[in-house]
């Protein structure tokens, strides 16, 4: 009788233990290696965070680290700065010097988002080593859900998981795909993940930075961040996940009353436009017409300056790369170059970026939260080249040669 009771008790104890194990998540938080998520909100100007429409992002900033501003590299446009953030190199060194690029070594080819085959040629990208390439080489699995360069085989390496850019993919689906990657176990689970949101930039261009449309876009992105944070919490991995949220640049208001007419600044028989950018243009003198082109362009003009590429002010760290046109002209903040002979994608009465990287309107976002970061800290403004070595440090991988401050973002990290 007594032995039967003991056996029954033992059986009950075993069953209880089995039930307890079965009720736990597939892999407890402590057992999962720390993950790092890098998120870009394109065109998020630093002061948007104080607009009162991003409660999730504001909460992450309050519980983690916020920078007064993150200065973009010059020129303050999308592709160059995204590549700077993940390589630690300035555009003049990594070679992605604009969103539209020509290279004499690749005659007849123009790098631009609309030409996928040309844009994904590794020769454009191989002068920098993005963090996912260094991580994969070091045995750290990576996954990228959109980031300029992430779908290219750079130096023979791609992220273990990646997707071709698709702006139609809903934000909820983007978040859910990242969470699905983090649901994996073992060697298939990435330790480094990227995400990208473009609507804040799109609405800033179309309607200006102070518009209701930008505020609505900020709200949409914030909801996506909320879905991500809630998903991490539900999986029990919020405390073992670092999140770094950045932007590539800010946005300045533009106006039809502040337009510089491309068709009037130089004669078409003297130079051609290689870059038709709104805040800046790049020109190549035609054969035998260098003197005439330089006479018309070089120097200070009403609302813009022009330089030979090698004479661009040193503070911009720009002007040595072979892909930069021979003459470079930069508009004053709020002014734009436009041409009736070449219609622009966006209206003049909207917004633009690409201006002097020190202008307050160009200041970008930096927020970081997670176990690796200080709590409730605000750090001074810094240059975006400093993000890369911090990412490498968090992942425990060697940093490639870069242009960052050696002290980097050490002030953002927990003791």
C-alpha positions in Angstrom: 0.0 0.0 0.0 2.8 2.4 1.0 4.9 1.4 -2.1 1.9 2.0 -4.4 1.5 5.5 -2.9 5.2 6.2 -3.4 5.1 5.1 -7.1 2.0 7.2 -7.7 3.7 10.2 -6.2 6.7 9.7 -8.3 4.6 9.4 -11.5 2.7 12.6 -10.6 6.1 14.4 -10.0 7.4 13.3 -13.4 4.2 14.4 -15.2 4.3 17.7 -13.4 7.8 18.3 -14.5 7.0 17.4 -18.1 4.0 19.8 -18.1 6.2 22.5 -16.7 8.8 22.1 -19.4 6.1 22.0 -22.1 4.6 25.3 -20.9 7.8 27.3 -21.5 8.6 29.1 -24.7 10.5 27.0 -27.3 13.7 28.7 -26.2 13.9 30.8 -23.1 15.3 34.3 -23.4 18.5 33.5 -21.4 19.2 30.7 -23.9 19.0 32.8 -27.0 22.0 34.8 -28.2 21.7 38.5 -28.1 20.2 39.9 -31.3 20.8 43.4 -32.9 18.1 45.1 -35.1 19.2 48.1 -37.1 16.2 50.1 -38.4 16.2 53.0 -40.8 13.4 55.5 -41.0 14.3 57.4 -44.2 14.0 61.2 -44.0 13.3 61.3 -40.2 14.5 64.7 -39.2 15.9 64.8 -35.6 13.2 67.1 -34.3 10.4 65.0 -35.5 10.8 63.0 -32.4 9.4 65.9 -30.4 6.3 66.3 -32.6 4.2 64.1 -30.2 3.1 61.6 -32.8 5.6 58.7 -32.1 4.8 57.4 -28.6 6.6 54.1 -29.1 9.8 55.6 -30.5 9.7 58.3 -27.7 9.4 55.5 -25.2 12.4 53.7 -26.6 14.3 56.9 -26.5 13.3 57.6 -22.9 14.2 54.1 -21.8 17.4 54.0 -23.8 19.7 56.5 -25.6 18.8 59.4 -27.8 21.3 61.7 -29.6 20.7 65.4 -29.9 21.2 64.8 -33.6 23.1 62.5 -35.9 24.9 64.5 -38.6 24.7 62.9 -42.1 27.7 62.6 -44.3 27.8 64.8 -47.4 25.9 64.8 -49.7 22.9 64.3 -47.3 21.0 61.9 -49.6 19.8 58.4 -49.2 22.1 55.9 -50.8 25.4 57.5 -49.7 24.3 57.8 -46.1 22.8 54.4 -45.8 26.1 52.9 -47.0 28.0 55.2 -44.7 26.0 54.0 -41.7 26.9 50.3 -42.4 30.5 50.8 -43.5 31.8 53.7 -41.4 33.2 55.2 -44.6 32.3 58.6 -46.0 30.8 58.6 -49.5 34.0 60.0 -50.9 35.7 56.8 -49.7 33.1 54.0 -50.2 32.1 55.3 -53.7 28.3 55.5 -53.4 28.6 59.3 -53.9 25.0 60.0 -55.0 21.7 58.3 -55.7 22.6 58.6 -59.4 26.2 57.8 -60.4 28.4 57.5 -63.5 31.8 55.8 -63.6 34.3 56.0 -66.5 35.3 52.4 -65.7 31.7 51.4 -66.6 30.9 53.5 -69.7 27.2 53.7 -70.7 26.0 52.5 -67.3 24.2 54.8 -64.9 23.7 53.7 -61.3 20.1 54.5 -60.3 17.3 52.9 -58.3 15.1 52.4 -61.5 17.8 50.2 -63.1 18.0 47.2 -60.9 20.5 45.3 -63.1 23.0 48.1 -63.1 22.5 49.1 -59.5 23.2 45.6 -58.2 26.6 45.3 -60.1 29.1 44.7 -57.3 31.6 47.1 -58.8 29.6 50.0 -57.5 29.7 48.7 -53.9 33.0 46.9 -53.5 34.9 49.8 -52.1 33.2 49.5 -48.8 32.6 46.5 -46.5 29.1 46.7 -44.9 28.6 45.3 -41.5 26.7 42.2 -42.7 29.6 41.2 -44.9 32.1 41.4 -42.0 29.6 39.6 -39.8 29.0 36.7 -42.2 32.8 36.4 -42.7 33.1 36.1 -39.0 30.5 33.4 -38.8 27.6 35.7 -37.5 24.4 35.1 -39.4 22.7 38.2 -40.8 19.3 39.0 -42.4 18.3 42.2 -44.2 14.8 43.4 -45.0 15.8 46.3 -47.3 18.9 48.4 -47.0 20.8 49.9 -49.9 23.4 47.4 -51.0 21.9 44.5 -49.1 20.8 42.6 -52.2 24.2 42.9 -53.8 27.0 40.3 -53.6 29.6 42.6 -52.1 33.1 41.3 -52.0 31.6 37.9 -52.8 29.2 37.9 -49.7 25.5 38.4 -49.2 23.4 38.3 -46.0 22.2 34.8 -45.2 18.7 36.1 -45.6 17.8 39.1 -47.8 15.0 40.5 -50.0 14.9 42.7 -53.0 13.5 46.1 -52.2 9.7 46.2 -52.5 8.1 49.5 -51.4 4.6 47.9 -51.7 5.3 45.4 -48.8 3.1 46.5 -45.9 4.8 47.6 -42.7 3.0 44.9 -40.8 4.4 42.3 -43.1 7.9 43.7 -42.8 7.7 43.4 -39.0 6.2 39.9 -39.1 9.0 38.7 -41.4 11.7 40.0 -39.0 9.9 38.4 -36.1 9.7 35.1 -38.1 13.5 35.3 -38.6 14.0 35.8 -34.8 11.7 32.8 -34.1 14.3 30.5 -35.6 16.6 28.5 -33.3 20.2 27.5 -33.6 22.4 28.4 -36.5 19.5 29.6 -38.7 18.6 32.4 -36.3 20.2 35.7 -37.4 22.0 37.8 -34.8 21.9 40.9 -37.0 18.8 42.2 -38.8 18.0 45.3 -40.7 14.6 47.0 -41.5 13.7 50.0 -43.6 10.7 52.4 -43.7 10.4 54.9 -46.5 7.1 56.8 -46.1 8.4 59.6 -43.9 10.8 60.6 -46.7 8.3 60.2 -49.4 5.7 62.4 -47.7 8.4 65.0 -46.8 9.3 65.4 -50.4 5.8 65.6 -51.6 4.3 67.8 -49.0 7.1 69.3 -46.9 8.4 68.5 -43.4 5.8 70.5 -41.6 2.9 68.8 -43.3 0.1 66.7 -41.9 1.1 64.0 -44.3 4.5 63.7 -42.7 2.9 63.5 -39.2 0.6 60.7 -40.5 3.6 58.8 -41.9 5.4 59.2 -38.6 2.4 57.6 -36.9 2.4 54.7 -39.3 6.1 53.9 -38.7 5.5 54.2 -35.0 2.7 51.7 -35.1 5.1 49.3 -36.9 7.7 49.8 -34.2 5.0 49.0 -31.6 4.2 45.8 -33.4 7.9 44.9 -33.4 8.3 45.7 -29.7 5.2 43.8 -28.7 6.3 40.8 -30.8 9.7 40.7 -29.1 8.0 41.0 -25.7 5.5 38.2 -26.4 8.4 35.9 -27.4 10.3 36.7 -24.3 13.3 38.1 -26.1 12.8 41.9 -25.6 15.5 41.8 -22.9 18.0 40.1 -25.1 17.5 42.3 -28.2 19.3 45.6 -29.0 17.4 48.0 -31.3 19.2 50.8 -33.1 17.0 53.3 -35.0 18.5 55.8 -37.4 17.7 58.0 -40.3 19.9 58.9 -43.3 19.1 62.6 -43.3 16.5 65.2 -42.4 14.3 67.4 -44.7 14.0 71.1 -45.5 10.9 72.9 -46.9 11.1 74.0 -50.5 9.1 76.4 -52.6 8.4 77.4 -56.1 9.7 80.9 -55.1 13.1 79.4 -54.4 14.0 77.7 -57.7 17.3 77.9 -59.5 16.8 77.3 -63.3 19.3 74.7 -64.5 18.7 75.9 -68.1 20.1 79.3 -67.2 23.2 78.7 -65.2 25.3 77.4 -68.0 25.1 77.1 -71.8 24.3 73.6 -73.0 27.1 73.8 -75.5 29.6 74.3 -72.7 28.6 71.6 -70.2 26.3 68.7 -69.6 24.5 67.8 -66.3 25.7 64.5 -64.9 23.7 65.1 -61.7 20.3 66.8 -61.8 19.9 66.7 -58.0 17.5 69.2 -56.5 19.8 70.8 -53.8 22.9 70.1 -55.9 24.0 69.5 -59.5 27.1 68.0 -61.0 28.4 69.0 -64.4 31.0 67.9 -66.9 32.4 70.5 -69.3 32.2 69.4 -72.9 35.3 68.8 -75.0 37.2 72.0 -75.4 34.7 74.0 -73.4 36.2 73.8 -69.9 37.2 77.4 -69.7 33.7 78.6 -70.7 32.0 76.3 -68.4 34.1 77.2 -65.4 33.7 80.9 -66.2 29.9 80.6 -66.1 29.8 78.3 -63.0 32.6 78.7 -60.5 32.2 80.9 -57.5 29.4 82.3 -55.4 26.0 83.0 -57.2 22.6 84.1 -55.9 21.6 81.2 -53.6 24.3 78.7 -54.7 28.0 78.0 -54.9 30.0 76.1 -57.5 33.5 74.5 -57.1 35.8 72.3 -59.0 35.5 68.9 -57.4 38.9 69.1 -55.8 38.1 72.5 -54.3 34.9 71.6 -52.4 35.3 72.9 -48.8 37.3 70.4 -46.7 34.6 70.2 -44.0 32.4 68.2 -46.5 35.0 65.4 -46.8 33.9 65.2 -50.5 35.6 65.8 -53.8 38.3 63.1 -54.4 36.4 60.2 -55.7 36.5 59.6 -59.5 32.7 59.3 -59.6 32.1 62.9 -58.6 31.6 65.3 -61.6 34.2 67.9 -62.4 32.1 70.8 -61.3 29.8 70.6 -58.2 27.2 73.2 -57.3 25.3 73.4 -54.0 22.2 75.4 -53.3 21.5 77.3 -50.1 19.2 75.4 -47.7 15.6 75.6 -49.0 16.6 76.4 -52.6 16.5 73.8 -55.4 17.8 73.4 -58.9 15.1 72.5 -61.4 14.8 72.4 -65.2 11.8 72.7 -67.4 13.5 70.5 -69.9 13.8 67.7 -67.3 10.6 67.4 -65.1 11.2 66.6 -61.4 9.8 63.7 -59.5 8.5 65.9 -56.7 6.8 69.3 -56.7 8.8 72.4 -55.9 6.4 73.2 -53.0 7.5 70.3 -50.9 10.7 69.2 -49.3 14.3 68.3 -50.2 17.5 67.0 -48.6 21.1 66.9 -49.9 22.1 70.3 -48.4 25.1 71.1 -46.2 25.3 68.3 -43.7 25.7 70.8 -40.8 22.4 72.4 -41.4 19.9 71.7 -38.6 17.3 70.7 -41.2 19.5 67.9 -42.3 20.0 66.4 -38.8 19.1 62.8 -38.6 17.7 60.5 -35.9 19.6 58.2 -33.5 17.7 56.2 -30.8 19.0 53.0 -29.3 17.5 50.7 -26.7 18.2 47.3 -25.2 20.5 45.6 -22.8 23.7 47.0 -24.3 22.7 50.6 -24.0 22.5 53.1 -21.2 19.1 54.0 -19.8 17.5 57.4 -20.2 20.6 59.1 -21.6 20.9 61.9 -24.2 24.3 62.1 -26.0 25.7 65.0 -28.0 25.3 65.3 -31.8 27.8 63.0 -33.7 28.7 62.1 -37.2 26.9 59.0 -38.7 30.3 57.4 -39.6 30.4 56.5 -35.9 27.5 54.0 -36.0 29.4 51.3 -37.9 32.1 50.5 -35.3 29.5 50.4 -32.6 27.6 47.8 -34.6 30.7 45.7 -35.0 31.4 45.9 -31.3 27.9 44.8 -30.4 28.2 41.8 -32.7 31.8 41.0 -31.6 33.2 41.1 -35.1 36.3 42.9 -36.4 35.6 46.4 -37.8 37.0 47.1 -41.3 39.0 50.2 -41.9 36.7 53.2 -41.5 36.5 57.0 -41.0 34.9 57.0 -37.5 36.0 58.7 -34.3 37.9 56.1 -32.3 35.8 56.9 -29.3 32.8 56.4 -31.4 29.5 55.9 -29.6 31.0 54.6 -26.4 29.0 57.1 -24.4 25.8 55.4 -25.6 26.8 51.9 -24.3 26.1 50.5 -20.9 29.1 50.3 -18.5 
